[in-house]
Amino acid sequence: MRVAVFTEPHRGATYDDQLRFAQLAEQGGFDAFLRADHYQAMGDDPAPPGPTDAWLTLAALARETSRIRLGTLVTSATFRLPGPLAVMVAQVDQMSGGRVELGIGAGWYAREHVSYGIPFPGISERFDRLTEQLDVITGLWRTPPGGTFTYAGDHYQLTDCPALPRPVQTPGPPVIIGGRGPKRTPELAARYADEFNVPFTSVAQTREAYERVRDACERVGRSADGRPPLTLSAGIVVAIGRTDSEAQRRAAPLHVKSALPPEDSVIGSAQQLVDRIGEFAAIGADRVHLRLIELADLDHLELIASEVLPQLDGNR
């Protein structure tokens, strides 16, 4: 089981906070450091001193880490044009020596779009744009050296793009698509993704989502076209401690009203987290993303590294 940490710097974290956290995660043996791509906190929390830009942050972390993988969970397709986004991700992949992963979604939080003047079309158009972004980004990365890329979509058009810079990873950085949607999300994952992530819900609901994406892979003939099997992953909201009071203290922010849907958190001991990860492994998960609320709480990260990771086969 591969174990990544997932962070939400929009809740209030500087670059230095993220650097300390990512470097400690690397030292502790975690597989990856992934961060949300948001420009505003959810709910009424002003979240000083945030926000920080996801790809600027990851570019800097790429030069200050050496092993841990880096990525977004997930970049909003509404924030950036697909051509420049492909350039950004490819450059960070070069800067990291091939350690980048692109989680990408349609975008959902209307408030931050209004706050920062970012267009926010309806859900159907957002998914149409996401589909075209995936066409463009993966198409650019797969363009042979010396070739050019042309694309004529309803929302994006590229003509004779030189498809540079080129990422280190071939044919490109892994693409993560996630969500709980029953129709378009599984289809997009089957066609474009290397990893399908179900975020922060129950084992039973995650199992149902995995079944939907497996069916989608069959419909698009993924197993017959030579591509590797889709990695399945799960998100887990975590607040554990050496004592119940320590766990409850870490869980306090989870009880604040949020714009996010209900989440199935692990609040308690390290063994409870080990058990939950085992339940996800039993339904086919290859990777888990542990959502840790407070980036300043380095002891929480060290606790998981020392008492959870050693119990998981294949993590180290």
Residue frames as qw, qx, qy, qz and C-alpha x, y, z in Angstrom:
[[0.000, 0.887, 0.461, 0.000, 0.00, 0.00, 0.00],
 [0.389, 0.296, -0.009, 0.873, 1.38, 3.39, -1.00],
 [0.270, -0.771, -0.493, 0.298, 0.62, 6.16, 1.49],
 [0.281, 0.453, 0.105, 0.839, 0.52, 9.83, 0.53],
 [0.132, -0.522, -0.493, 0.683, -0.23, 12.86, 2.66],
 [0.125, 0.635, 0.498, 0.578, -2.82, 15.36, 1.44],
 [0.261, -0.376, -0.354, 0.816, -2.86, 18.93, 2.70],
 [0.113, 0.820, 0.508, 0.239, -5.11, 21.97, 2.42],
 [0.432, -0.076, -0.138, 0.888, -2.91, 25.08, 2.54],
 [0.123, -0.522, -0.320, -0.781, -5.91, 27.30, 1.76],
 [0.589, -0.669, -0.454, 0.001, -6.91, 26.74, 5.38],
 [0.204, -0.953, 0.190, -0.115, -3.93, 28.90, 6.31],
 [0.849, -0.283, 0.248, 0.372, -0.34, 27.83, 5.63],
 [0.100, 0.861, -0.355, -0.349, 2.71, 29.64, 4.32],
 [0.742, 0.503, -0.443, -0.012, 5.21, 28.17, 1.89],
 [0.076, 0.519, -0.760, 0.383, 7.58, 27.58, 4.81],
 [0.687, -0.135, 0.515, -0.495, 4.86, 25.59, 6.59],
 [0.912, 0.336, -0.005, -0.234, 4.45, 23.39, 3.53],
 [0.485, 0.623, -0.595, 0.153, 8.19, 22.99, 3.07],
 [0.253, -0.422, 0.759, -0.427, 8.67, 21.73, 6.63],
 [0.801, 0.059, 0.408, -0.434, 5.75, 19.35, 6.24],
 [0.835, 0.492, -0.197, -0.149, 6.87, 17.98, 2.87],
 [0.321, 0.604, -0.692, 0.231, 10.46, 17.46, 3.99],
 [0.422, -0.291, 0.731, -0.451, 9.35, 15.67, 7.15],
 [0.877, 0.230, 0.204, -0.368, 6.96, 13.50, 5.09],
 [0.676, 0.578, -0.457, 0.000, 9.88, 12.58, 2.85],
 [0.034, 0.505, -0.777, 0.373, 12.06, 11.70, 5.85],
 [0.600, -0.130, 0.588, -0.526, 9.22, 9.67, 7.36],
 [0.248, -0.053, 0.936, 0.243, 8.84, 7.41, 4.33],
 [0.529, 0.565, 0.432, -0.464, 5.59, 8.68, 2.82],
 [0.609, 0.315, 0.594, 0.421, 5.10, 8.07, -0.89],
 [0.225, 0.522, 0.363, 0.738, 3.88, 11.55, -1.84],
 [0.049, -0.455, -0.367, 0.810, 2.95, 15.05, -0.75],
 [0.093, 0.496, 0.625, 0.595, -0.17, 16.31, -2.48],
 [0.007, -0.319, -0.368, 0.873, -1.97, 19.57, -1.89],
 [0.310, 0.726, 0.600, -0.130, -5.33, 21.06, -2.73],
 [0.273, 0.171, 0.316, 0.892, -5.59, 23.71, -5.44],
 [0.122, -0.827, -0.547, -0.048, -7.82, 26.37, -3.87],
 [0.267, 0.430, -0.067, 0.860, -7.56, 30.12, -3.56],
 [0.382, -0.460, 0.153, -0.787, -9.92, 30.49, -0.62],
 [0.073, -0.046, 0.910, -0.406, -10.84, 28.67, 2.58],
 [0.327, -0.426, -0.754, -0.379, -14.23, 26.99, 2.86],
 [0.406, -0.687, -0.574, 0.184, -16.89, 28.35, 5.19],
 [0.097, -0.973, -0.093, -0.187, -16.31, 31.50, 7.21],
 [0.744, -0.476, 0.096, 0.459, -12.73, 30.82, 8.33],
 [0.239, 0.939, -0.169, -0.180, -10.53, 33.71, 7.12],
 [0.950, 0.044, 0.119, 0.284, -7.55, 31.32, 7.15],
 [0.103, 0.924, -0.368, 0.002, -4.64, 33.69, 7.52],
 [0.037, -0.653, 0.228, 0.721, -2.03, 33.78, 6.01],
 [0.508, 0.205, 0.758, 0.354, -3.20, 31.86, 2.91],
 [0.967, 0.145, 0.210, -0.025, -3.61, 31.23, 0.10],
 [0.242, -0.563, 0.634, 0.471, -0.59, 29.98, -1.82],
 [0.690, 0.465, -0.299, -0.467, -0.60, 28.92, -5.45],
 [0.948, -0.116, 0.291, -0.051, -0.39, 25.16, -5.91],
 [0.867, 0.401, 0.033, 0.296, 2.02, 25.00, -8.85],
 [0.147, 0.825, -0.357, 0.411, 4.30, 27.78, -7.63],
 [0.631, -0.577, 0.443, -0.268, 4.55, 25.90, -4.34],
 [0.964, 0.024, 0.260, 0.052, 5.22, 22.53, -5.98],
 [0.630, 0.687, -0.184, 0.313, 7.90, 24.04, -8.21],
 [0.108, -0.769, 0.489, -0.397, 9.75, 25.28, -5.13],
 [0.800, -0.349, 0.437, -0.218, 9.28, 21.98, -3.28],
 [0.924, 0.375, -0.032, 0.070, 10.65, 20.15, -6.31],
 [0.462, 0.668, -0.399, 0.425, 14.02, 21.79, -5.67],
 [0.227, -0.574, 0.558, -0.555, 13.98, 21.24, -1.90],
 [0.849, -0.147, 0.442, -0.251, 13.06, 17.55, -1.81],
 [0.065, 0.521, -0.785, -0.328, 14.71, 14.56, -3.48],
 [0.030, 0.010, 0.996, 0.079, 12.50, 11.46, -3.28],
 [0.289, 0.442, 0.708, -0.469, 8.90, 12.18, -2.36],
 [0.189, 0.436, 0.659, 0.583, 6.39, 12.55, -5.17],
 [0.032, 0.344, 0.233, -0.909, 4.57, 15.88, -5.51],
 [0.004, -0.332, -0.731, -0.596, 1.19, 16.79, -6.94],
 [0.353, -0.086, 0.110, -0.925, -2.29, 18.26, -6.72],
 [0.125, -0.342, -0.931, -0.014, -5.49, 16.71, -5.49],
 [0.632, 0.341, 0.516, 0.467, -6.89, 18.32, -7.46],
 [0.125, -0.191, 0.213, 0.950, -6.10, 21.23, -9.78],
 [0.418, 0.629, 0.492, -0.434, -9.23, 23.04, -10.92],
 [0.501, 0.311, 0.572, 0.571, -9.62, 23.09, -14.70],
 [0.091, 0.923, 0.356, 0.117, -11.27, 26.51, -14.39],
 [0.423, -0.806, 0.071, 0.407, -8.12, 28.16, -13.04],
 [0.237, -0.571, 0.552, 0.560, -5.70, 27.74, -15.96],
 [0.695, 0.533, -0.250, -0.413, -5.70, 27.28, -19.72],
 [0.979, -0.079, 0.188, 0.027, -4.68, 23.74, -20.70],
 [0.713, 0.570, -0.181, 0.367, -1.65, 24.68, -22.81],
 [0.015, 0.726, -0.443, 0.526, 0.05, 26.78, -20.11],
 [0.775, -0.446, 0.326, -0.307, -0.94, 24.20, -17.48],
 [0.974, 0.171, -0.006, 0.147, 0.80, 21.46, -19.49],
 [0.451, 0.664, -0.329, 0.497, 3.90, 23.68, -19.62],
 [0.375, -0.683, 0.388, -0.493, 3.80, 24.30, -15.85],
 [0.914, -0.267, 0.253, -0.170, 3.42, 20.66, -14.93],
 [0.886, 0.361, -0.102, 0.272, 6.08, 19.51, -17.40],
 [0.245, 0.725, -0.382, 0.519, 8.52, 22.10, -16.06],
 [0.561, -0.578, 0.428, -0.410, 7.92, 21.08, -12.44],
 [0.996, 0.008, 0.090, -0.007, 8.38, 17.47, -13.54],
 [0.664, 0.548, -0.268, 0.433, 11.79, 18.45, -14.93],
 [0.098, -0.723, 0.393, -0.559, 12.65, 20.41, -11.78],
 [0.748, -0.419, 0.376, -0.352, 11.81, 17.40, -9.60],
 [0.028, -0.401, 0.901, 0.164, 13.55, 14.80, -11.72],
 [0.477, -0.066, -0.748, -0.457, 10.26, 13.16, -12.69],
 [0.132, -0.168, -0.853, 0.476, 8.29, 13.13, -9.43],
 [0.305, 0.112, 0.121, -0.938, 5.13, 15.07, -10.35],
 [0.087, 0.392, 0.910, 0.098, 1.51, 13.93, -10.54],
 [0.205, -0.083, -0.151, -0.963, -1.37, 15.99, -11.94],
 [0.081, 0.482, 0.839, -0.238, -4.66, 15.57, -10.15],
 [0.103, 0.013, -0.248, -0.963, -7.27, 17.54, -12.11],
 [0.131, 0.508, 0.827, -0.201, -11.00, 18.13, -11.77],
 [0.156, 0.663, 0.533, 0.502, -13.79, 20.30, -13.14],
 [0.052, 0.185, -0.255, 0.948, -13.78, 22.80, -10.26],
 [0.330, -0.535, -0.770, -0.110, -16.63, 23.18, -7.83],
 [0.317, -0.565, -0.461, 0.607, -16.21, 25.97, -5.26],
 [0.237, 0.790, 0.394, 0.405, -18.12, 28.94, -6.67],
 [0.329, -0.920, -0.120, 0.173, -17.16, 31.37, -3.92],
 [0.543, -0.483, 0.319, 0.608, -13.46, 31.46, -4.73],
 [0.429, 0.376, 0.545, 0.614, -14.21, 32.01, -8.40],
 [0.033, -0.908, -0.351, -0.225, -16.38, 35.02, -7.60],
 [0.497, -0.798, 0.025, 0.340, -13.81, 36.36, -5.14],
 [0.474, -0.428, 0.457, 0.619, -10.93, 36.20, -7.61],
 [0.417, 0.642, -0.150, -0.626, -12.81, 37.01, -10.81],
 [0.123, -0.205, 0.918, 0.318, -12.47, 33.54, -12.34],
 [0.610, 0.041, -0.349, -0.711, -15.28, 32.53, -14.75],
 [0.286, -0.054, 0.905, -0.309, -17.45, 29.75, -13.31],
 [0.504, 0.030, -0.515, -0.693, -19.73, 28.19, -15.95],
 [0.840, -0.188, 0.119, -0.494, -22.38, 25.59, -15.21],
 [0.667, -0.363, 0.650, -0.016, -21.50, 22.04, -14.29],
 [0.849, 0.397, 0.342, 0.066, -22.06, 20.60, -17.77],
 [0.457, 0.854, -0.182, 0.171, -19.74, 23.14, -19.40],
 [0.320, -0.759, 0.559, -0.094, -17.14, 22.67, -16.68],
 [0.790, -0.115, 0.599, 0.058, -17.00, 18.95, -17.44],
 [0.727, 0.656, 0.161, 0.124, -16.85, 19.68, -21.17],
 [0.148, 0.910, -0.357, 0.153, -13.89, 21.98, -20.55],
 [0.586, -0.533, 0.609, -0.045, -12.23, 19.39, -18.32],
 [0.876, 0.234, 0.414, 0.088, -12.54, 16.81, -21.08],
 [0.568, 0.792, -0.039, 0.219, -10.89, 19.14, -23.57],
 [0.195, -0.850, 0.474, -0.126, -8.18, 20.05, -21.08],
 [0.764, -0.274, 0.583, 0.040, -7.36, 16.37, -20.69],
 [0.793, 0.537, 0.238, 0.161, -7.24, 16.00, -24.49],
 [0.297, 0.907, -0.208, 0.215, -4.85, 18.93, -24.76],
 [0.391, -0.750, 0.521, -0.116, -2.57, 18.16, -21.82],
 [0.799, -0.140, 0.578, 0.093, -2.11, 14.47, -22.59],
 [0.729, 0.639, 0.195, 0.145, -1.88, 15.23, -26.30],
 [0.134, 0.923, -0.336, 0.133, 0.93, 17.73, -25.77],
 [0.516, -0.591, 0.619, -0.048, 2.87, 15.33, -23.56],
 [0.812, 0.090, 0.570, 0.088, 2.51, 12.52, -26.09],
 [0.538, 0.831, -0.083, -0.112, 3.63, 14.60, -29.08],
 [0.899, 0.050, 0.029, 0.434, 6.89, 13.11, -30.47],
 [0.399, -0.619, 0.131, 0.663, 10.06, 15.19, -30.07],
 [0.178, -0.169, 0.502, 0.829, 10.27, 17.71, -32.87],
 [0.006, 0.494, 0.781, 0.381, 6.58, 17.42, -33.64],
 [0.182, -0.119, 0.127, -0.968, 3.75, 19.88, -33.14],
 [0.043, 0.393, 0.885, -0.245, 0.27, 19.57, -31.66],
 [0.248, -0.127, -0.256, -0.926, -2.94, 20.97, -33.12],
 [0.012, -0.370, -0.886, 0.280, -6.33, 20.75, -31.46],
 [0.245, -0.231, -0.278, -0.899, -9.76, 22.11, -32.42],
 [0.141, -0.374, -0.864, 0.305, -12.21, 21.89, -29.55],
 [0.108, -0.802, -0.505, -0.298, -15.34, 23.82, -28.66],
 [0.416, -0.899, -0.097, 0.095, -13.54, 25.65, -25.84],
 [0.422, -0.690, 0.428, 0.404, -9.82, 25.40, -26.64],
 [0.788, 0.609, 0.039, 0.082, -7.95, 25.63, -29.94],
 [0.471, -0.650, 0.438, 0.406, -4.20, 25.09, -30.44],
 [0.742, 0.669, -0.019, -0.025, -2.34, 25.41, -33.74],
 [0.715, 0.488, -0.334, 0.372, 1.13, 23.98, -34.37],
 [0.516, -0.803, 0.243, -0.175, 2.07, 24.02, -30.69],
 [0.421, 0.587, -0.680, 0.127, 5.72, 22.90, -30.25],
 [0.895, -0.334, -0.273, -0.114, 4.75, 20.79, -27.19],
 [0.582, 0.205, -0.455, 0.642, 7.63, 22.07, -25.07],
 [0.009, -0.559, 0.823, -0.097, 8.97, 21.73, -22.45],
 [0.748, -0.016, -0.623, -0.228, 8.84, 17.98, -22.29],
 [0.710, -0.584, 0.249, -0.305, 8.22, 16.20, -18.98],
 [0.070, -0.509, 0.857, -0.037, 10.76, 13.71, -17.65],
 [0.538, 0.075, 0.803, -0.247, 8.16, 10.99, -17.15],
 [0.255, 0.191, -0.677, -0.663, 6.99, 9.15, -20.26],
 [0.322, 0.548, 0.428, 0.643, 4.47, 9.62, -21.78],
 [0.099, -0.641, 0.037, -0.760, 3.86, 12.22, -19.08],
 [0.133, -0.216, 0.687, -0.680, 3.24, 12.72, -15.37],
 [0.086, -0.347, -0.933, 0.036, 0.53, 10.44, -13.95],
 [0.313, -0.307, -0.179, -0.881, -2.95, 11.94, -14.18],
 [0.031, -0.240, -0.866, 0.437, -5.29, 11.54, -11.19],
 [0.381, -0.308, -0.327, -0.808, -9.03, 11.94, -11.64],
 [0.148, -0.171, -0.874, 0.430, -11.30, 11.59, -8.65],
 [0.393, -0.101, 0.046, -0.913, -14.72, 12.23, -7.27],
 [0.356, 0.139, 0.848, -0.368, -18.00, 10.63, -6.36],
 [0.533, 0.383, -0.136, -0.742, -19.90, 11.42, -9.58],
 [0.742, 0.052, 0.655, -0.133, -21.65, 8.36, -11.03],
 [0.739, 0.610, 0.285, -0.012, -21.40, 9.09, -14.77],
 [0.484, 0.844, -0.176, 0.151, -18.89, 11.46, -16.32],
 [0.297, -0.779, 0.545, -0.090, -16.16, 11.07, -13.69],
 [0.784, -0.161, 0.595, 0.078, -15.72, 7.28, -14.15],
 [0.750, 0.603, 0.232, 0.142, -15.72, 7.71, -17.93],
 [0.200, 0.924, -0.294, 0.141, -13.06, 10.42, -17.81],
 [0.512, -0.609, 0.605, -0.035, -10.93, 8.33, -15.44],
 [0.858, 0.123, 0.492, 0.084, -11.20, 5.28, -17.69],
 [0.649, 0.723, 0.127, 0.199, -10.14, 7.28, -20.76],
 [0.282, 0.848, -0.227, 0.387, -7.47, 9.60, -19.41],
 [0.464, -0.772, 0.343, -0.267, -6.33, 8.78, -15.87],
 [0.483, 0.335, -0.778, 0.225, -3.53, 6.74, -14.40],
 [0.148, -0.125, -0.810, 0.553, -5.20, 6.85, -10.98],
 [0.389, -0.557, -0.447, -0.581, -8.84, 7.06, -9.88],
 [0.167, 0.059, -0.648, 0.741, -9.37, 8.54, -6.42],
 [0.411, -0.653, -0.557, -0.306, -12.47, 8.39, -4.25],
 [0.168, 0.435, -0.384, 0.797, -12.17, 11.18, -1.68],
 [0.070, -0.167, 0.573, -0.799, -12.89, 10.87, 2.01],
 [0.725, -0.149, -0.097, -0.666, -15.96, 8.67, 2.13],
 [0.779, -0.288, 0.489, -0.266, -16.91, 5.25, 3.48],
 [0.269, -0.270, 0.882, 0.275, -15.44, 1.96, 2.39],
 [0.480, 0.443, 0.753, -0.082, -18.85, 0.89, 1.07],
 [0.382, 0.865, 0.126, -0.301, -19.29, 4.01, -1.06],
 [0.044, -0.694, 0.616, 0.370, -15.72, 3.73, -2.28],
 [0.438, -0.002, 0.886, 0.154, -16.32, 0.13, -3.33],
 [0.495, 0.679, 0.521, -0.149, -19.35, 1.25, -5.38],
 [0.216, 0.891, -0.207, -0.342, -17.28, 3.96, -7.08],
 [0.245, -0.457, 0.799, 0.305, -14.55, 1.44, -7.91],
 [0.519, 0.303, 0.798, 0.042, -17.16, -0.82, -9.51],
 [0.419, 0.843, 0.231, -0.247, -18.40, 2.07, -11.65],
 [0.098, 0.816, -0.466, -0.328, -14.92, 2.93, -12.87],
 [0.401, -0.193, 0.872, 0.204, -14.08, -0.73, -13.58],
 [0.541, 0.562, 0.623, -0.063, -17.26, -0.92, -15.69],
 [0.286, 0.910, -0.063, -0.294, -16.21, 2.25, -17.50],
 [0.191, -0.595, 0.709, 0.327, -12.78, 0.76, -18.22],
 [0.502, 0.162, 0.840, 0.128, -14.48, -2.23, -19.81],
 [0.455, 0.776, 0.395, -0.188, -16.73, 0.01, -21.93],
 [0.227, 0.905, -0.265, -0.246, -13.83, 2.02, -23.34],
 [0.935, 0.291, -0.144, 0.145, -11.67, -1.09, -23.86],
 [0.158, -0.884, 0.425, -0.112, -8.90, 0.05, -21.56],
 [0.731, -0.368, 0.572, 0.052, -7.62, -3.47, -20.90],
 [0.819, 0.369, 0.394, 0.193, -7.39, -4.16, -24.64],
 [0.406, 0.899, -0.025, 0.161, -5.47, -1.05, -25.71],
 [0.745, 0.265, -0.324, 0.520, -2.22, -1.84, -23.92],
 [0.111, -0.704, 0.266, -0.650, -2.47, 0.75, -21.16],
 [0.241, 0.077, -0.847, 0.468, -1.60, -0.31, -17.61],
 [0.331, -0.608, -0.721, -0.025, -4.46, -0.98, -15.19],
 [0.157, -0.763, -0.032, -0.627, -5.96, 2.02, -13.44],
 [0.300, 0.044, -0.690, 0.657, -4.53, 2.61, -9.97],
 [0.434, -0.691, -0.469, -0.338, -7.34, 2.84, -7.41],
 [0.298, 0.130, -0.511, 0.796, -6.92, 5.12, -4.42],
 [0.382, -0.735, -0.552, -0.094, -8.94, 6.34, -1.46],
 [0.072, 0.558, -0.269, 0.781, -8.83, 9.47, 0.67],
 [0.595, -0.500, -0.600, 0.190, -9.01, 9.24, 4.46],
 [0.144, -0.798, 0.140, -0.568, -9.48, 12.17, 6.82],
 [0.741, -0.084, -0.557, 0.365, -7.21, 11.46, 9.78],
 [0.237, -0.731, 0.297, -0.566, -7.07, 12.65, 13.38],
 [0.873, -0.199, -0.431, 0.115, -5.21, 10.11, 15.51],
 [0.153, -0.790, 0.408, -0.432, -3.33, 10.37, 18.77],
 [0.347, 0.217, -0.852, 0.328, -1.49, 8.44, 21.43],
 [0.085, 0.272, 0.760, -0.584, -4.45, 9.14, 23.71],
 [0.147, 0.663, 0.716, 0.160, -8.13, 9.71, 23.05],
 [0.085, -0.877, -0.205, 0.426, -7.88, 13.33, 24.18],
 [0.245, -0.463, 0.476, 0.707, -5.03, 13.95, 21.73],
 [0.208, 0.269, 0.809, 0.480, -7.07, 12.46, 18.90],
 [0.032, 0.801, 0.594, -0.070, -10.13, 14.52, 19.84],
 [0.169, -0.753, 0.058, 0.633, -8.04, 17.70, 19.93],
 [0.186, -0.221, 0.648, 0.705, -6.86, 17.02, 16.41],
 [0.113, 0.447, 0.838, 0.292, -10.41, 16.24, 15.32],
 [0.015, 0.626, 0.421, -0.656, -11.84, 19.56, 16.59],
 [0.133, 0.400, -0.316, -0.850, -11.54, 21.34, 13.19],
 [0.059, -0.130, -0.903, -0.406, -13.56, 18.54, 11.58],
 [0.018, -0.582, -0.770, 0.259, -16.66, 19.62, 13.50],
 [0.058, 0.481, -0.001, -0.875, -16.66, 23.13, 11.99],
 [0.629, 0.617, 0.398, -0.256, -19.37, 23.69, 9.38],
 [0.298, -0.359, 0.612, 0.639, -17.90, 23.19, 5.91],
 [0.573, 0.483, -0.192, -0.634, -18.86, 23.50, 2.27],
 [0.204, 0.308, -0.910, -0.190, -17.53, 19.97, 1.75],
 [0.783, -0.202, -0.408, -0.424, -19.82, 16.91, 1.73],
 [0.758, -0.547, 0.282, -0.214, -19.87, 14.66, 4.83],
 [0.438, 0.568, -0.692, 0.086, -16.67, 12.68, 5.38],
 [0.934, -0.300, -0.185, -0.062, -15.93, 9.35, 7.02],
 [0.080, 0.798, -0.510, 0.310, -13.01, 10.28, 9.26],
 [0.803, -0.121, -0.515, 0.275, -10.68, 8.08, 11.30],
 [0.210, -0.737, 0.289, -0.575, -10.55, 9.61, 14.78],
 [0.903, -0.414, 0.044, -0.111, -8.73, 7.56, 17.40],
 [0.649, -0.548, 0.469, 0.240, -5.61, 5.41, 17.52],
 [0.109, 0.561, -0.688, -0.447, -2.90, 4.47, 15.07],
 [0.263, 0.033, 0.962, 0.060, -4.30, 0.94, 14.99],
 [0.459, 0.619, 0.515, -0.375, -7.69, 2.25, 13.89],
 [0.334, 0.755, -0.300, -0.478, -6.02, 3.94, 10.94],
 [0.076, -0.340, 0.907, 0.238, -4.11, 0.74, 10.08],
 [0.390, 0.296, 0.856, -0.167, -7.39, -1.16, 10.17],
 [0.459, 0.732, 0.224, -0.452, -9.16, 1.35, 7.90],
 [0.200, 0.650, -0.592, -0.432, -6.33, 1.25, 5.38],
 [0.217, -0.103, 0.968, 0.074, -6.63, -2.55, 5.44],
 [0.475, 0.521, 0.629, -0.329, -10.34, -2.27, 4.65],
 [0.417, 0.774, -0.148, -0.453, -9.58, -0.12, 1.62],
 [0.005, -0.474, 0.835, 0.279, -6.86, -2.56, 0.51],
 [0.406, 0.134, 0.895, -0.124, -9.42, -5.37, 0.69],
 [0.536, 0.679, 0.422, -0.271, -11.65, -3.65, -1.90],
 [0.738, 0.477, 0.267, 0.395, -8.78, -3.03, -4.30],
 [0.002, -0.994, 0.108, 0.006, -7.15, 0.24, -3.24],
 [0.820, 0.254, -0.154, 0.489, -3.49, 0.48, -4.20],
 [0.322, 0.236, -0.215, 0.891, -2.89, 3.84, -2.53],
 [0.267, -0.797, -0.529, 0.114, -4.37, 6.02, 0.21],
 [0.207, 0.526, -0.060, 0.823, -4.19, 9.77, 0.63],
 [0.428, -0.527, -0.601, 0.422, -4.26, 10.80, 4.29],
 [0.019, 0.765, 0.163, 0.622, -5.82, 14.22, 4.77],
 [0.524, -0.342, -0.457, 0.632, -4.09, 15.90, 7.71],
 [0.010, -0.914, -0.397, -0.083, -5.76, 19.11, 8.83],
 [0.254, -0.954, 0.110, 0.119, -3.02, 21.09, 10.52],
 [0.746, 0.535, -0.238, 0.317, 0.29, 21.52, 8.72],
 [0.049, -0.739, 0.478, -0.472, 1.92, 22.95, 11.85],
 [0.815, -0.372, 0.344, -0.281, 1.18, 19.70, 13.71],
 [0.447, 0.557, -0.695, -0.078, 4.35, 17.88, 12.74],
 [0.315, -0.261, 0.846, -0.343, 3.94, 15.46, 15.65],
 [0.790, 0.281, 0.318, -0.442, 0.83, 14.07, 13.94],
 [0.685, 0.604, -0.376, -0.161, 2.86, 13.32, 10.83],
 [0.119, 0.523, -0.816, 0.216, 5.65, 11.72, 12.87],
 [0.596, -0.093, 0.655, -0.456, 3.13, 9.57, 14.76],
 [0.858, 0.402, 0.087, -0.308, 1.78, 8.13, 11.51],
 [0.506, 0.655, -0.561, 0.008, 5.29, 7.60, 10.14],
 [0.027, -0.449, 0.832, -0.324, 6.43, 5.71, 13.24],
 [0.428, -0.002, 0.786, -0.445, 3.30, 3.73, 14.18],
 [0.737, 0.458, 0.269, -0.419, 1.28, 3.27, 10.98],
 [0.531, 0.674, -0.439, -0.267, 3.65, 3.04, 8.00],
 [0.030, -0.444, 0.895, -0.038, 5.74, 0.16, 9.41],
 [0.536, 0.112, 0.769, -0.328, 2.59, -1.98, 9.63],
 [0.675, 0.601, 0.109, -0.414, 1.70, -1.58, 5.94],
 [0.760, 0.007, 0.533, 0.373, 3.10, -4.03, 3.40],
 [0.565, 0.476, 0.415, 0.531, 4.90, -2.46, 0.48],
 [0.006, -0.988, -0.154, 0.005, 4.96, 1.13, 1.73],
 [0.290, -0.837, 0.393, 0.245, 8.70, 1.30, 2.43]]
